Every structure is written in structure tokens, then in C-alpha cells.
């Protein structure tokens, strides 16, 4: 049976809208192609999340490149004057293409700081723009600009921008979702970093997909634990075999029992005092529509050789401690003994014991182990 309608060829301009999501400067390639297609002097895209007062991200492509210092100066000026842009505030109908002179008279432009300091020095005479957005609050404005000696924009330019509108909105929604997911992942990693817990995320083949800062530090700072060729290697024959077995069983449980949960713990010690605790667990297969390079196993590693960093200023506010008491409480919560804490603070052991009794009373505990538990369960650990 013949195809009713053959597949339309994908224009490189449309394709660049979607590939531009993952570029270091989002949509930089798209702007270059759009500028060349419309024979413009400059094409720009400003992305802003939220209303006025929030500085936008501005991506620009110019026919003639300018120096880095000039670019920084223009960016600084733009950030100061962005809310006086004579066209952005008036472009509020998504998908509607409008020219500068349709919205603002020449007399109004001459009294506008944005025009005087940014547009006029660059010789901008012809200017069309279009706005688009997405439900999470991102609002974008795309602009094309030309000098007086170039032809003004016509209906073909307007039609091109309108034809790109749906693609731009779809790509912006994907961009917003990607940003949200990355933000959540970074916050998750940062929270575990503050607890000095290393997190290694492995795929279905046991290869490393991701690791937080603490994990990468652990993998490079000891003789027991290494990451080589994207795989975890343990330099301890007995524990290495147990880890490989735990990893294999975690992957098997995930593959054949999607709703099942596998957890195994391991402990590694070296003759020179290095000590680590590991927890291996599988990631449930909640979605069948995923590939092979997705999280399958998470390995948590606790490094007992590193001391936890606790903000004593927060302990002051949370538990009503004096600055001196808070400094001591932070050291004790990180596992330091009273004599070592005294040496670190440069005070006598008797003074430390006196302070510790006051601290215990304020926190409602009787021993250092209880103090550690209270502080480690407090929000101070996530500062």
C-alpha cells in the first residue's frame, strides 16, 4: 500500500532548535543559521525565568564578531537596562512577530536609554521580534536586527519566525524539564556530599554513569578503592569478591524481579588504618521505556578517614549555643575526642569537659554518642 503522504525533509534550522537544547550556549547554532537565513546583522535569544527584575540569559550571534571585553561590556549594560528594552515588554503575544517601529515611535526611541546605549551605537535600524514561553515560567524573546543600509524585514521573514514558533516552544519545554532534572540531581549530590557519603551510580553493565564529589575524592585518595575504565575496583581480595557478587546479584534482582529490592553492605579496612563502609542496592525498573545506559545500581560509600564539616554558626542558632560551645559541638559531632578537641581549640581539657557538660544540657543529651546523633539528624548537616 503506498504511503499517503511522504515524510517531509527536516530543515537544518528546525533540527538545530532541538539539538540546541544540549549546547553549552543553548541554541547558539540555531541563531547562526537563522541569522544567515535572514541575512541579518545580528540574531539574539533572551531566556528569562520569572518576571522583570530577573536577569535574562542572552545568546547572540553576530555577522562580525567583537572582542571579549566589548562583549562583556555589552552584557553588563544589557543586564542593567534589560527592563527598559522598548520591545520586550510589549511582545506579550506568543507567536506574534512584530517590528520595533510598529510598537514604538522614533521619538520614544530617542528618549529610551536601552536604545541610546545599546541599539543606536550598533547602528540598529531594522528589528523584528517574537516571544514564546512554556508552562514552568520560562519566557523567551527572539530578535533579528539589521543596519540602515540593509533591506527591512518583510513577510517572508515574519512567516519564517511564525513557522518556527511551535518548534521553539516545544524545545523550550524540553529545556526547562532538563534544567529542572539536573537541578534536582545536583541538589541530591550536594546533600550527600555534605554528609560525606560517596555515591556511585552504575548502569546495567556495572559501568560508572555518575558520581558525586565525595565519591570522586574517595576514588582517588586511598589505596583500597579505585575507579578504572568506568568500573569500581577494590584492592582487597576478600572484599573484592564479595563486592562483585553483590553487584551481580543486584543487577540480577533488577532484571528478573523489577519490584524487588536488593541491599548488601560491605566493610573494607587496610593495615594502615583506611576504613570504608559500602552499601550496594539496585534501582527499581519503574519504566520499561529506557535504554541500557541508565541507573541500575547505586553504591554508597562512607569514608571514615574524613571528618565531616559542620557549620558551627548554625549550631549556635539551632541549639542556643555560644560561639565557643558551637565550635566544640561541631568537633565532637565529627567524632573528635575531648583531648583532641581541646588541642584543636587551644584550650585545656578541663575547660572542654566543662563546655561539653553545658552543651549536653542544652541539647538534652548525656553522652557524646547522643550528641552526635542529635546533630547528625539536624538540618545543620545540609548547610
BAMAR-424222 format. One line per field, with one value per residue (C-alpha): residue number from 1; z, y, x. Coordinates in nm, 4 decimals, decimal comma. Layout:
// BAMAR-424222
resi [NUM | ...]
up [Z | ...]
north [Y | ...]
east [X | ...]
***
This chain:
// BAMAR-424222
resi [1 | 2 | 3 | 4 | 5 | 6 | 7 | 8 | 9 | 10 | 11 | 12 | 13 | 14 | 15 | 16 | 17 | 18 | 19 | 20 | 21 | 22 | 23 | 24 | 25 | 26 | 27 | 28 | 29 | 30 | 31 | 32 | 33 | 34 | 35 | 36 | 37 | 38 | 39 | 40 | 41 | 42 | 43 | 44 | 45 | 46 | 47 | 48 | 49 | 50 | 51 | 52 | 53 | 54 | 55 | 56 | 57 | 58 | 59 | 60 | 61 | 62 | 63 | 64 | 65 | 66 | 67 | 68 | 69 | 70 | 71 | 72 | 73 | 74 | 75 | 76 | 77 | 78 | 79 | 80 | 81 | 82 | 83 | 84 | 85 | 86 | 87 | 88 | 89 | 90 | 91 | 92 | 93 | 94 | 95 | 96 | 97 | 98 | 99 | 100 | 101 | 102 | 103 | 104 | 105 | 106 | 107 | 108 | 109 | 110 | 111 | 112 | 113 | 114 | 115 | 116 | 117 | 118 | 119 | 120 | 121 | 122 | 123 | 124 | 125 | 126 | 127 | 128 | 129 | 130 | 131 | 132 | 133 | 134 | 135 | 136 | 137 | 138 | 139 | 140 | 141 | 142 | 143 | 144 | 145 | 146 | 147 | 148 | 149 | 150 | 151 | 152 | 153 | 154 | 155 | 156 | 157 | 158 | 159 | 160 | 161 | 162 | 163 | 164 | 165 | 166 | 167 | 168 | 169 | 170 | 171 | 172 | 173 | 174 | 175 | 176 | 177 | 178 | 179 | 180 | 181 | 182 | 183 | 184 | 185 | 186 | 187 | 188 | 189 | 190 | 191 | 192 | 193 | 194 | 195 | 196 | 197 | 198 | 199 | 200 | 201 | 202 | 203 | 204 | 205 | 206 | 207 | 208 | 209 | 210 | 211 | 212 | 213 | 214 | 215 | 216 | 217 | 218 | 219 | 220 | 221 | 222 | 223 | 224 | 225 | 226 | 227 | 228 | 229 | 230 | 231 | 232 | 233 | 234 | 235 | 236 | 237 | 238 | 239 | 240 | 241 | 242 | 243 | 244 | 245 | 246 | 247 | 248 | 249 | 250 | 251 | 252 | 253 | 254 | 255 | 256 | 257 | 258 | 259 | 260 | 261 | 262 | 263 | 264 | 265 | 266 | 267 | 268 | 269 | 270 | 271 | 272 | 273 | 274 | 275 | 276 | 277 | 278 | 279 | 280 | 281 | 282 | 283 | 284 | 285 | 286 | 287 | 288 | 289 | 290 | 291 | 292 | 293 | 294 | 295 | 296 | 297 | 298 | 299 | 300 | 301 | 302 | 303 | 304 | 305 | 306 | 307 | 308 | 309 | 310 | 311 | 312 | 313 | 314 | 315 | 316 | 317 | 318 | 319 | 320 | 321 | 322 | 323 | 324 | 325 | 326 | 327 | 328 | 329 | 330 | 331 | 332 | 333 | 334 | 335 | 336 | 337 | 338 | 339 | 340 | 341 | 342 | 343 | 344 | 345 | 346 | 347 | 348 | 349 | 350 | 351 | 352 | 353 | 354 | 355 | 356 | 357 | 358 | 359 | 360 | 361 | 362 | 363 | 364 | 365 | 366 | 367 | 368 | 369 | 370 | 371 | 372 | 373 | 374 | 375 | 376 | 377 | 378 | 379 | 380 | 381 | 382 | 383]
up [0,0000 | -0,0979 | 0,1668 | 0,1660 | 0,2459 | 0,2218 | 0,5064 | 0,4690 | 0,4762 | 0,8083 | 0,7643 | 0,9375 | 1,1010 | 1,2687 | 1,3657 | 1,5307 | 1,7586 | 1,9193 | 1,9204 | 2,0664 | 2,3989 | 2,4915 | 2,3589 | 2,6087 | 2,4977 | 2,4249 | 2,0627 | 1,9529 | 1,6292 | 1,5642 | 1,5944 | 1,3498 | 1,0943 | 1,1463 | 1,1051 | 0,7840 | 0,6505 | 0,7047 | 0,6067 | 0,9413 | 1,1146 | 1,4456 | 1,5915 | 1,9635 | 2,2095 | 2,5669 | 2,8173 | 3,1443 | 3,4179 | 3,6160 | 3,5664 | 3,5465 | 3,7804 | 3,6900 | 3,4654 | 3,1426 | 2,9753 | 2,6441 | 2,3494 | 2,0471 | 1,7013 | 1,5004 | 1,1415 | 1,2621 | 1,5911 | 1,8605 | 2,1229 | 2,4543 | 2,6540 | 2,4307 | 2,4628 | 2,8432 | 2,8464 | 2,6308 | 2,8503 | 3,1600 | 3,0017 | 2,8894 | 3,2413 | 3,3772 | 3,1081 | 3,0129 | 3,1692 | 2,9502 | 2,6271 | 2,4160 | 2,2551 | 2,5042 | 2,7435 | 2,4548 | 2,2908 | 2,5049 | 2,2485 | 2,1864 | 1,8193 | 1,7067 | 1,5027 | 1,5466 | 1,4303 | 1,6521 | 1,4719 | 1,4955 | 1,8727 | 1,9430 | 1,7649 | 1,6698 | 1,9196 | 2,2003 | 2,0973 | 2,1190 | 2,4857 | 2,5688 | 2,7490 | 2,6112 | 2,2533 | 2,3108 | 2,4837 | 2,3161 | 1,9897 | 1,8363 | 1,8824 | 1,6955 | 1,4101 | 1,4604 | 1,2358 | 1,1353 | 1,4135 | 1,4399 | 1,7329 | 1,8652 | 2,2127 | 2,3251 | 2,6571 | 2,8446 | 3,1468 | 3,4068 | 3,3724 | 3,1157 | 2,8792 | 2,5709 | 2,3145 | 1,9760 | 1,7818 | 1,4361 | 1,3744 | 1,0754 | 0,9944 | 0,7912 | 0,4703 | 0,4713 | 0,3481 | 0,6056 | 0,7133 | 0,5037 | 0,5140 | 0,4275 | 0,7413 | 0,9524 | 0,8072 | 0,8877 | 1,2536 | 1,2862 | 1,1334 | 1,3985 | 1,6918 | 1,7750 | 1,7490 | 1,9777 | 2,2423 | 2,2340 | 2,2617 | 2,5445 | 2,7400 | 2,6976 | 2,8032 | 3,1175 | 3,2117 | 3,1576 | 3,3737 | 3,6494 | 3,6459 | 3,6544 | 3,9400 | 4,1447 | 4,0744 | 4,1699 | 4,4956 | 4,5753 | 4,5176 | 4,7181 | 5,0133 | 5,0205 | 4,9811 | 5,2980 | 5,4786 | 5,3422 | 5,1644 | 4,8246 | 4,5624 | 4,2570 | 4,0020 | 3,7817 | 3,4670 | 3,3741 | 3,2880 | 3,6165 | 3,4471 | 3,6096 | 3,4969 | 3,7573 | 4,0922 | 4,3378 | 4,4540 | 4,7661 | 4,5622 | 4,3188 | 4,6093 | 4,7696 | 4,4407 | 4,4071 | 4,7657 | 4,9063 | 4,8322 | 4,8710 | 4,6350 | 4,2694 | 3,9556 | 3,6457 | 3,2988 | 3,4460 | 3,6866 | 4,0647 | 4,1732 | 4,5343 | 4,6253 | 4,8892 | 4,7605 | 5,0083 | 4,9845 | 4,6066 | 4,5545 | 4,7851 | 4,6042 | 4,2620 | 4,3940 | 4,5466 | 4,2215 | 4,0167 | 4,2492 | 4,2489 | 3,8686 | 3,8592 | 4,1063 | 3,8975 | 3,5754 | 3,6943 | 3,9843 | 3,8814 | 4,2022 | 4,4273 | 4,6396 | 4,6870 | 4,9538 | 5,0678 | 5,2985 | 5,2995 | 5,5133 | 5,3957 | 5,6138 | 5,5322 | 5,7541 | 5,7563 | 5,9071 | 5,5999 | 5,6602 | 5,4387 | 5,4615 | 5,1420 | 5,0649 | 4,7306 | 4,6207 | 4,2965 | 4,1303 | 4,0580 | 3,6968 | 3,7159 | 3,3463 | 3,0595 | 2,8111 | 2,8956 | 2,7391 | 2,8822 | 2,9906 | 3,2769 | 3,6562 | 3,7635 | 4,0852 | 4,3398 | 4,5575 | 4,8701 | 5,0353 | 5,3778 | 5,4329 | 5,7997 | 5,7239 | 5,6501 | 5,9116 | 5,8493 | 5,8031 | 6,0280 | 6,0349 | 6,3978 | 6,3308 | 6,2549 | 6,5719 | 6,7639 | 6,6193 | 6,6315 | 6,9861 | 7,1563 | 7,1979 | 7,2470 | 6,9666 | 7,1753 | 7,2597 | 6,8949 | 6,7783 | 7,0325 | 6,9469 | 6,5781 | 6,6578 | 6,8883 | 6,6330 | 6,3729 | 6,6019 | 6,7662 | 7,1247 | 7,4091 | 7,4355 | 7,0579 | 7,0581 | 7,3391 | 7,1373 | 6,8244 | 7,0087 | 7,2111 | 7,5491 | 7,8431 | 7,8639 | 8,1863 | 8,0007 | 7,7219 | 7,9741 | 8,1348 | 7,7960 | 7,6954 | 8,0034 | 7,9152 | 7,5546 | 7,6622 | 7,8848 | 7,6080 | 7,3617 | 7,6151 | 7,5901 | 7,8326 | 7,6174 | 7,3106 | 7,1097 | 7,1768 | 7,0803 | 6,7503 | 6,6815 | 6,7532 | 6,5399 | 6,2501 | 6,2333 | 6,2371 | 5,9356 | 6,0095 | 5,8121 | 5,4892 | 5,5051]
north [0,0000 | 0,3346 | 0,5957 | 0,8596 | 1,1405 | 1,1027 | 1,2235 | 1,5874 | 1,6584 | 1,8035 | 2,1533 | 2,2037 | 2,5174 | 2,3166 | 2,0390 | 2,2933 | 2,4065 | 2,0619 | 1,9899 | 2,3365 | 2,2257 | 2,0474 | 2,3035 | 2,4796 | 2,8076 | 2,6965 | 2,7460 | 2,9129 | 2,7099 | 2,7845 | 3,1593 | 3,1410 | 2,9542 | 3,1894 | 3,4993 | 3,3633 | 3,2539 | 3,6026 | 3,7917 | 3,9726 | 4,1652 | 4,0017 | 3,7349 | 3,7061 | 3,4974 | 3,6041 | 3,3492 | 3,4609 | 3,2583 | 3,4783 | 3,8386 | 4,1688 | 4,2042 | 3,8624 | 3,8972 | 3,7003 | 3,4634 | 3,6277 | 3,4318 | 3,6312 | 3,5587 | 3,8469 | 3,8798 | 4,0326 | 3,9117 | 4,1575 | 4,1290 | 3,9522 | 4,2749 | 4,4535 | 4,1551 | 4,1659 | 4,5412 | 4,4971 | 4,2102 | 4,4276 | 4,7146 | 4,4795 | 4,3400 | 4,6939 | 4,8131 | 4,4981 | 4,6141 | 4,9266 | 4,7270 | 4,9104 | 4,5946 | 4,3076 | 4,4436 | 4,4865 | 4,1498 | 3,9537 | 3,7515 | 3,4218 | 3,3574 | 3,7119 | 3,8671 | 4,2425 | 4,5100 | 4,7758 | 5,0657 | 4,9000 | 4,9270 | 5,2358 | 5,5693 | 5,7151 | 5,9970 | 5,7439 | 5,5590 | 5,8722 | 5,9047 | 5,5390 | 5,4501 | 5,0954 | 5,2263 | 5,5065 | 5,2979 | 4,9590 | 4,9754 | 5,3103 | 5,2712 | 4,9414 | 5,1056 | 4,9008 | 5,0279 | 4,7243 | 4,4992 | 4,2252 | 4,0000 | 3,7242 | 3,5888 | 3,2351 | 3,0549 | 2,7345 | 2,6397 | 2,6364 | 3,0102 | 3,0414 | 3,3327 | 3,3895 | 3,6611 | 3,6073 | 3,9123 | 3,9815 | 4,3128 | 4,4905 | 4,8181 | 5,1032 | 5,0058 | 4,6608 | 4,5860 | 4,5937 | 4,2669 | 4,1576 | 3,8990 | 3,6117 | 3,6823 | 3,7056 | 3,3830 | 3,2049 | 3,3098 | 3,2109 | 2,8709 | 2,8166 | 2,9151 | 2,5698 | 2,4114 | 2,6777 | 2,6299 | 2,2508 | 2,2750 | 2,5288 | 2,2886 | 2,0143 | 2,2584 | 2,3554 | 1,9909 | 1,9105 | 2,2056 | 2,1001 | 1,7398 | 1,8486 | 2,0885 | 1,8138 | 1,5743 | 1,8361 | 1,9114 | 1,5394 | 1,5006 | 1,8131 | 1,6887 | 1,3600 | 1,5492 | 1,7419 | 1,4114 | 1,2864 | 0,9986 | 0,8970 | 0,7945 | 0,5886 | 0,5343 | 0,2283 | 0,1146 | -0,2310 | -0,3448 | -0,2273 | 0,0706 | 0,4124 | 0,6610 | 0,9323 | 1,0076 | 1,2935 | 1,4979 | 1,2885 | 0,9668 | 1,1017 | 1,2151 | 0,8706 | 0,7012 | 0,8998 | 0,9386 | 0,5896 | 0,2536 | 0,0387 | 0,1877 | 0,2895 | 0,3563 | 0,2196 | 0,2049 | 0,3195 | 0,0230 | 0,0075 | -0,1910 | -0,2880 | -0,3677 | -0,6239 | -0,9830 | -1,0979 | -0,7846 | -0,7540 | -1,0932 | -1,0038 | -0,6730 | -0,8385 | -1,0929 | -0,8196 | -0,6206 | -0,9271 | -1,0121 | -0,6501 | -0,6483 | -0,9877 | -0,8774 | -0,5696 | -0,7711 | -1,0581 | -0,9039 | -0,5425 | -0,4729 | -0,6409 | -0,4641 | -0,5860 | -0,4365 | -0,5565 | -0,3960 | -0,4393 | -0,3162 | -0,2583 | -0,1990 | -0,1753 | -0,2442 | 0,1304 | 0,2224 | 0,3111 | 0,2148 | 0,2278 | 0,1066 | 0,0293 | -0,0248 | -0,1770 | -0,1541 | -0,1951 | 0,0693 | -0,0486 | -0,0798 | 0,1585 | 0,2451 | -0,0009 | 0,2773 | 0,3253 | 0,2172 | 0,0247 | 0,3249 | 0,4126 | 0,3857 | 0,0213 | 0,0027 | 0,2647 | 0,2133 | 0,4315 | 0,4641 | 0,6136 | 0,7229 | 0,7028 | 0,8635 | 1,2008 | 1,4284 | 1,5775 | 1,9541 | 2,1068 | 2,4793 | 2,5826 | 2,9103 | 2,7079 | 2,5026 | 2,8326 | 2,9247 | 2,5775 | 2,4834 | 2,8180 | 2,7616 | 3,0243 | 3,0555 | 2,8641 | 2,5896 | 2,5615 | 2,5167 | 2,2397 | 2,0756 | 2,0672 | 1,8927 | 1,6390 | 1,5671 | 1,4932 | 1,2183 | 1,4007 | 1,3038 | 1,5546 | 1,5653 | 1,6141 | 1,8831 | 2,0643 | 2,0557 | 2,1778 | 2,4696 | 2,5570 | 2,5222 | 2,2850 | 1,9512 | 2,0624 | 2,3608 | 2,1310 | 1,8998 | 2,1974 | 2,3228 | 1,9741 | 1,9396 | 2,2696 | 2,1558 | 1,8214 | 2,0052 | 2,2417 | 1,9554 | 1,7309 | 1,4507 | 1,2793 | 1,1349 | 1,2270 | 0,9481 | 1,1053 | 1,4485 | 1,3052 | 1,1510 | 1,4772 | 1,6936 | 1,4479 | 1,4317 | 1,8125 | 2,0402 | 2,1870 | 1,8985 | 2,0337 | 2,3852]
east [0,0000 | 0,1543 | 0,2303 | -0,0436 | 0,1959 | 0,5736 | 0,7938 | 0,8909 | 1,2651 | 1,3830 | 1,5206 | 1,8568 | 1,7173 | 1,4395 | 1,6814 | 1,9139 | 1,6292 | 1,6184 | 1,9913 | 2,0461 | 1,8963 | 2,2197 | 2,4681 | 2,6946 | 2,5363 | 2,1787 | 2,0678 | 2,3917 | 2,3980 | 2,0318 | 2,0924 | 2,3819 | 2,1715 | 1,8761 | 2,0942 | 2,2413 | 1,8997 | 1,7518 | 2,0701 | 2,0651 | 2,3378 | 2,2546 | 2,0235 | 1,9663 | 1,7685 | 1,6990 | 1,5737 | 1,4255 | 1,2647 | 1,0310 | 0,9234 | 1,1050 | 1,3981 | 1,5385 | 1,8421 | 1,7950 | 2,0359 | 2,1274 | 2,2701 | 2,3843 | 2,5208 | 2,6715 | 2,7799 | 3,1061 | 3,2462 | 3,3560 | 3,6265 | 3,5687 | 3,5979 | 3,3466 | 3,1121 | 3,1419 | 3,0728 | 2,7637 | 2,6407 | 2,6874 | 2,4968 | 2,2219 | 2,1772 | 2,1385 | 1,8970 | 1,7078 | 1,3815 | 1,3931 | 1,4114 | 1,1484 | 1,0169 | 1,0431 | 0,7786 | 0,5328 | 0,5896 | 0,3474 | 0,1518 | 0,3352 | 0,3977 | 0,3171 | 0,6002 | 0,6312 | 0,8736 | 1,0255 | 0,8550 | 0,5134 | 0,5371 | 0,7469 | 0,7737 | 1,1104 | 1,0573 | 1,0012 | 1,3150 | 1,5250 | 1,4275 | 1,4872 | 1,8128 | 1,8226 | 1,8013 | 2,0510 | 2,3182 | 2,2830 | 2,0911 | 2,1847 | 2,5649 | 2,5383 | 2,3514 | 2,0332 | 1,7557 | 1,5507 | 1,4302 | 1,1677 | 1,0972 | 0,8728 | 0,8131 | 0,7385 | 0,7195 | 0,6398 | 0,4245 | 0,7057 | 0,7620 | 1,0407 | 0,9787 | 1,1927 | 1,2320 | 1,3943 | 1,5195 | 1,6589 | 1,8373 | 1,9863 | 2,1621 | 2,0088 | 2,1919 | 2,0280 | 1,6733 | 1,3949 | 1,2346 | 0,9362 | 0,6576 | 0,8899 | 1,0968 | 0,7839 | 0,6474 | 0,9757 | 0,9652 | 0,5989 | 0,6748 | 0,9443 | 0,7229 | 0,5798 | 0,9242 | 1,0743 | 0,8037 | 0,8439 | 1,2218 | 1,1916 | 0,9665 | 1,2276 | 1,4994 | 1,3057 | 1,2479 | 1,6158 | 1,7208 | 1,4798 | 1,6059 | 1,9697 | 1,8983 | 1,7331 | 2,0218 | 2,2822 | 2,0983 | 2,0765 | 2,4501 | 2,5283 | 2,3215 | 2,5136 | 2,8427 | 2,7620 | 2,7105 | 3,0480 | 2,8753 | 3,0086 | 2,7519 | 2,8460 | 2,5680 | 2,6246 | 2,4449 | 2,3139 | 2,6656 | 2,8146 | 2,9826 | 3,0010 | 2,7362 | 2,7767 | 2,9400 | 2,9200 | 3,2205 | 3,2762 | 3,2752 | 3,5334 | 3,7511 | 3,7309 | 3,8206 | 4,1436 | 4,2606 | 4,3242 | 4,4852 | 4,1727 | 3,9202 | 3,9656 | 3,7617 | 3,9362 | 3,7801 | 3,4466 | 3,4368 | 3,4809 | 3,7885 | 3,8610 | 4,2206 | 4,1283 | 4,0890 | 3,8247 | 3,6096 | 3,6590 | 3,4964 | 3,2064 | 3,1545 | 3,1463 | 2,8986 | 2,6782 | 2,6886 | 2,5924 | 2,3023 | 2,1798 | 2,1732 | 2,0045 | 1,7371 | 1,6668 | 1,6439 | 1,4239 | 1,2338 | 1,1545 | 0,9654 | 1,2208 | 1,4761 | 1,8322 | 2,0598 | 2,4028 | 2,6590 | 3,0361 | 3,3223 | 3,6814 | 3,9855 | 4,3551 | 4,6602 | 4,7371 | 4,4002 | 4,1921 | 3,8306 | 3,5227 | 3,1667 | 2,9726 | 2,6077 | 2,5066 | 2,1434 | 1,9559 | 1,7413 | 1,3878 | 1,2773 | 0,9839 | 0,9938 | 1,0246 | 1,0921 | 1,4585 | 1,7860 | 2,0789 | 2,2869 | 2,0535 | 2,0943 | 2,0727 | 2,2779 | 2,3818 | 2,6882 | 2,7079 | 3,0484 | 3,1159 | 3,4755 | 3,5705 | 3,9049 | 3,7431 | 3,5945 | 3,2555 | 3,2326 | 2,9673 | 2,8848 | 2,9183 | 2,7315 | 2,4177 | 2,4590 | 2,4545 | 2,1158 | 1,9601 | 2,0574 | 2,1190 | 2,4928 | 2,7600 | 3,0207 | 3,2773 | 3,0261 | 2,9201 | 3,2807 | 3,3321 | 2,9970 | 3,0923 | 3,4224 | 3,2571 | 2,9853 | 3,2533 | 3,3875 | 3,6764 | 3,7659 | 3,7678 | 4,1524 | 4,1869 | 3,9170 | 4,0991 | 4,4212 | 4,2444 | 4,0795 | 4,3925 | 4,2229 | 4,2650 | 4,0913 | 3,9180 | 3,7685 | 3,6488 | 3,4831 | 3,3090 | 3,1849 | 3,0715 | 2,8508 | 2,6789 | 2,6367 | 2,4869 | 2,2402 | 2,1285 | 2,0846 | 1,9117 | 2,1705 | 2,4074 | 2,6880 | 2,8903 | 2,7246 | 2,3857 | 2,5189 | 2,6439 | 2,3021 | 2,1135 | 2,3416 | 2,3675 | 1,9864 | 1,9536 | 1,9152 | 2,2589 | 2,4077 | 2,2570 | 2,4001]
***
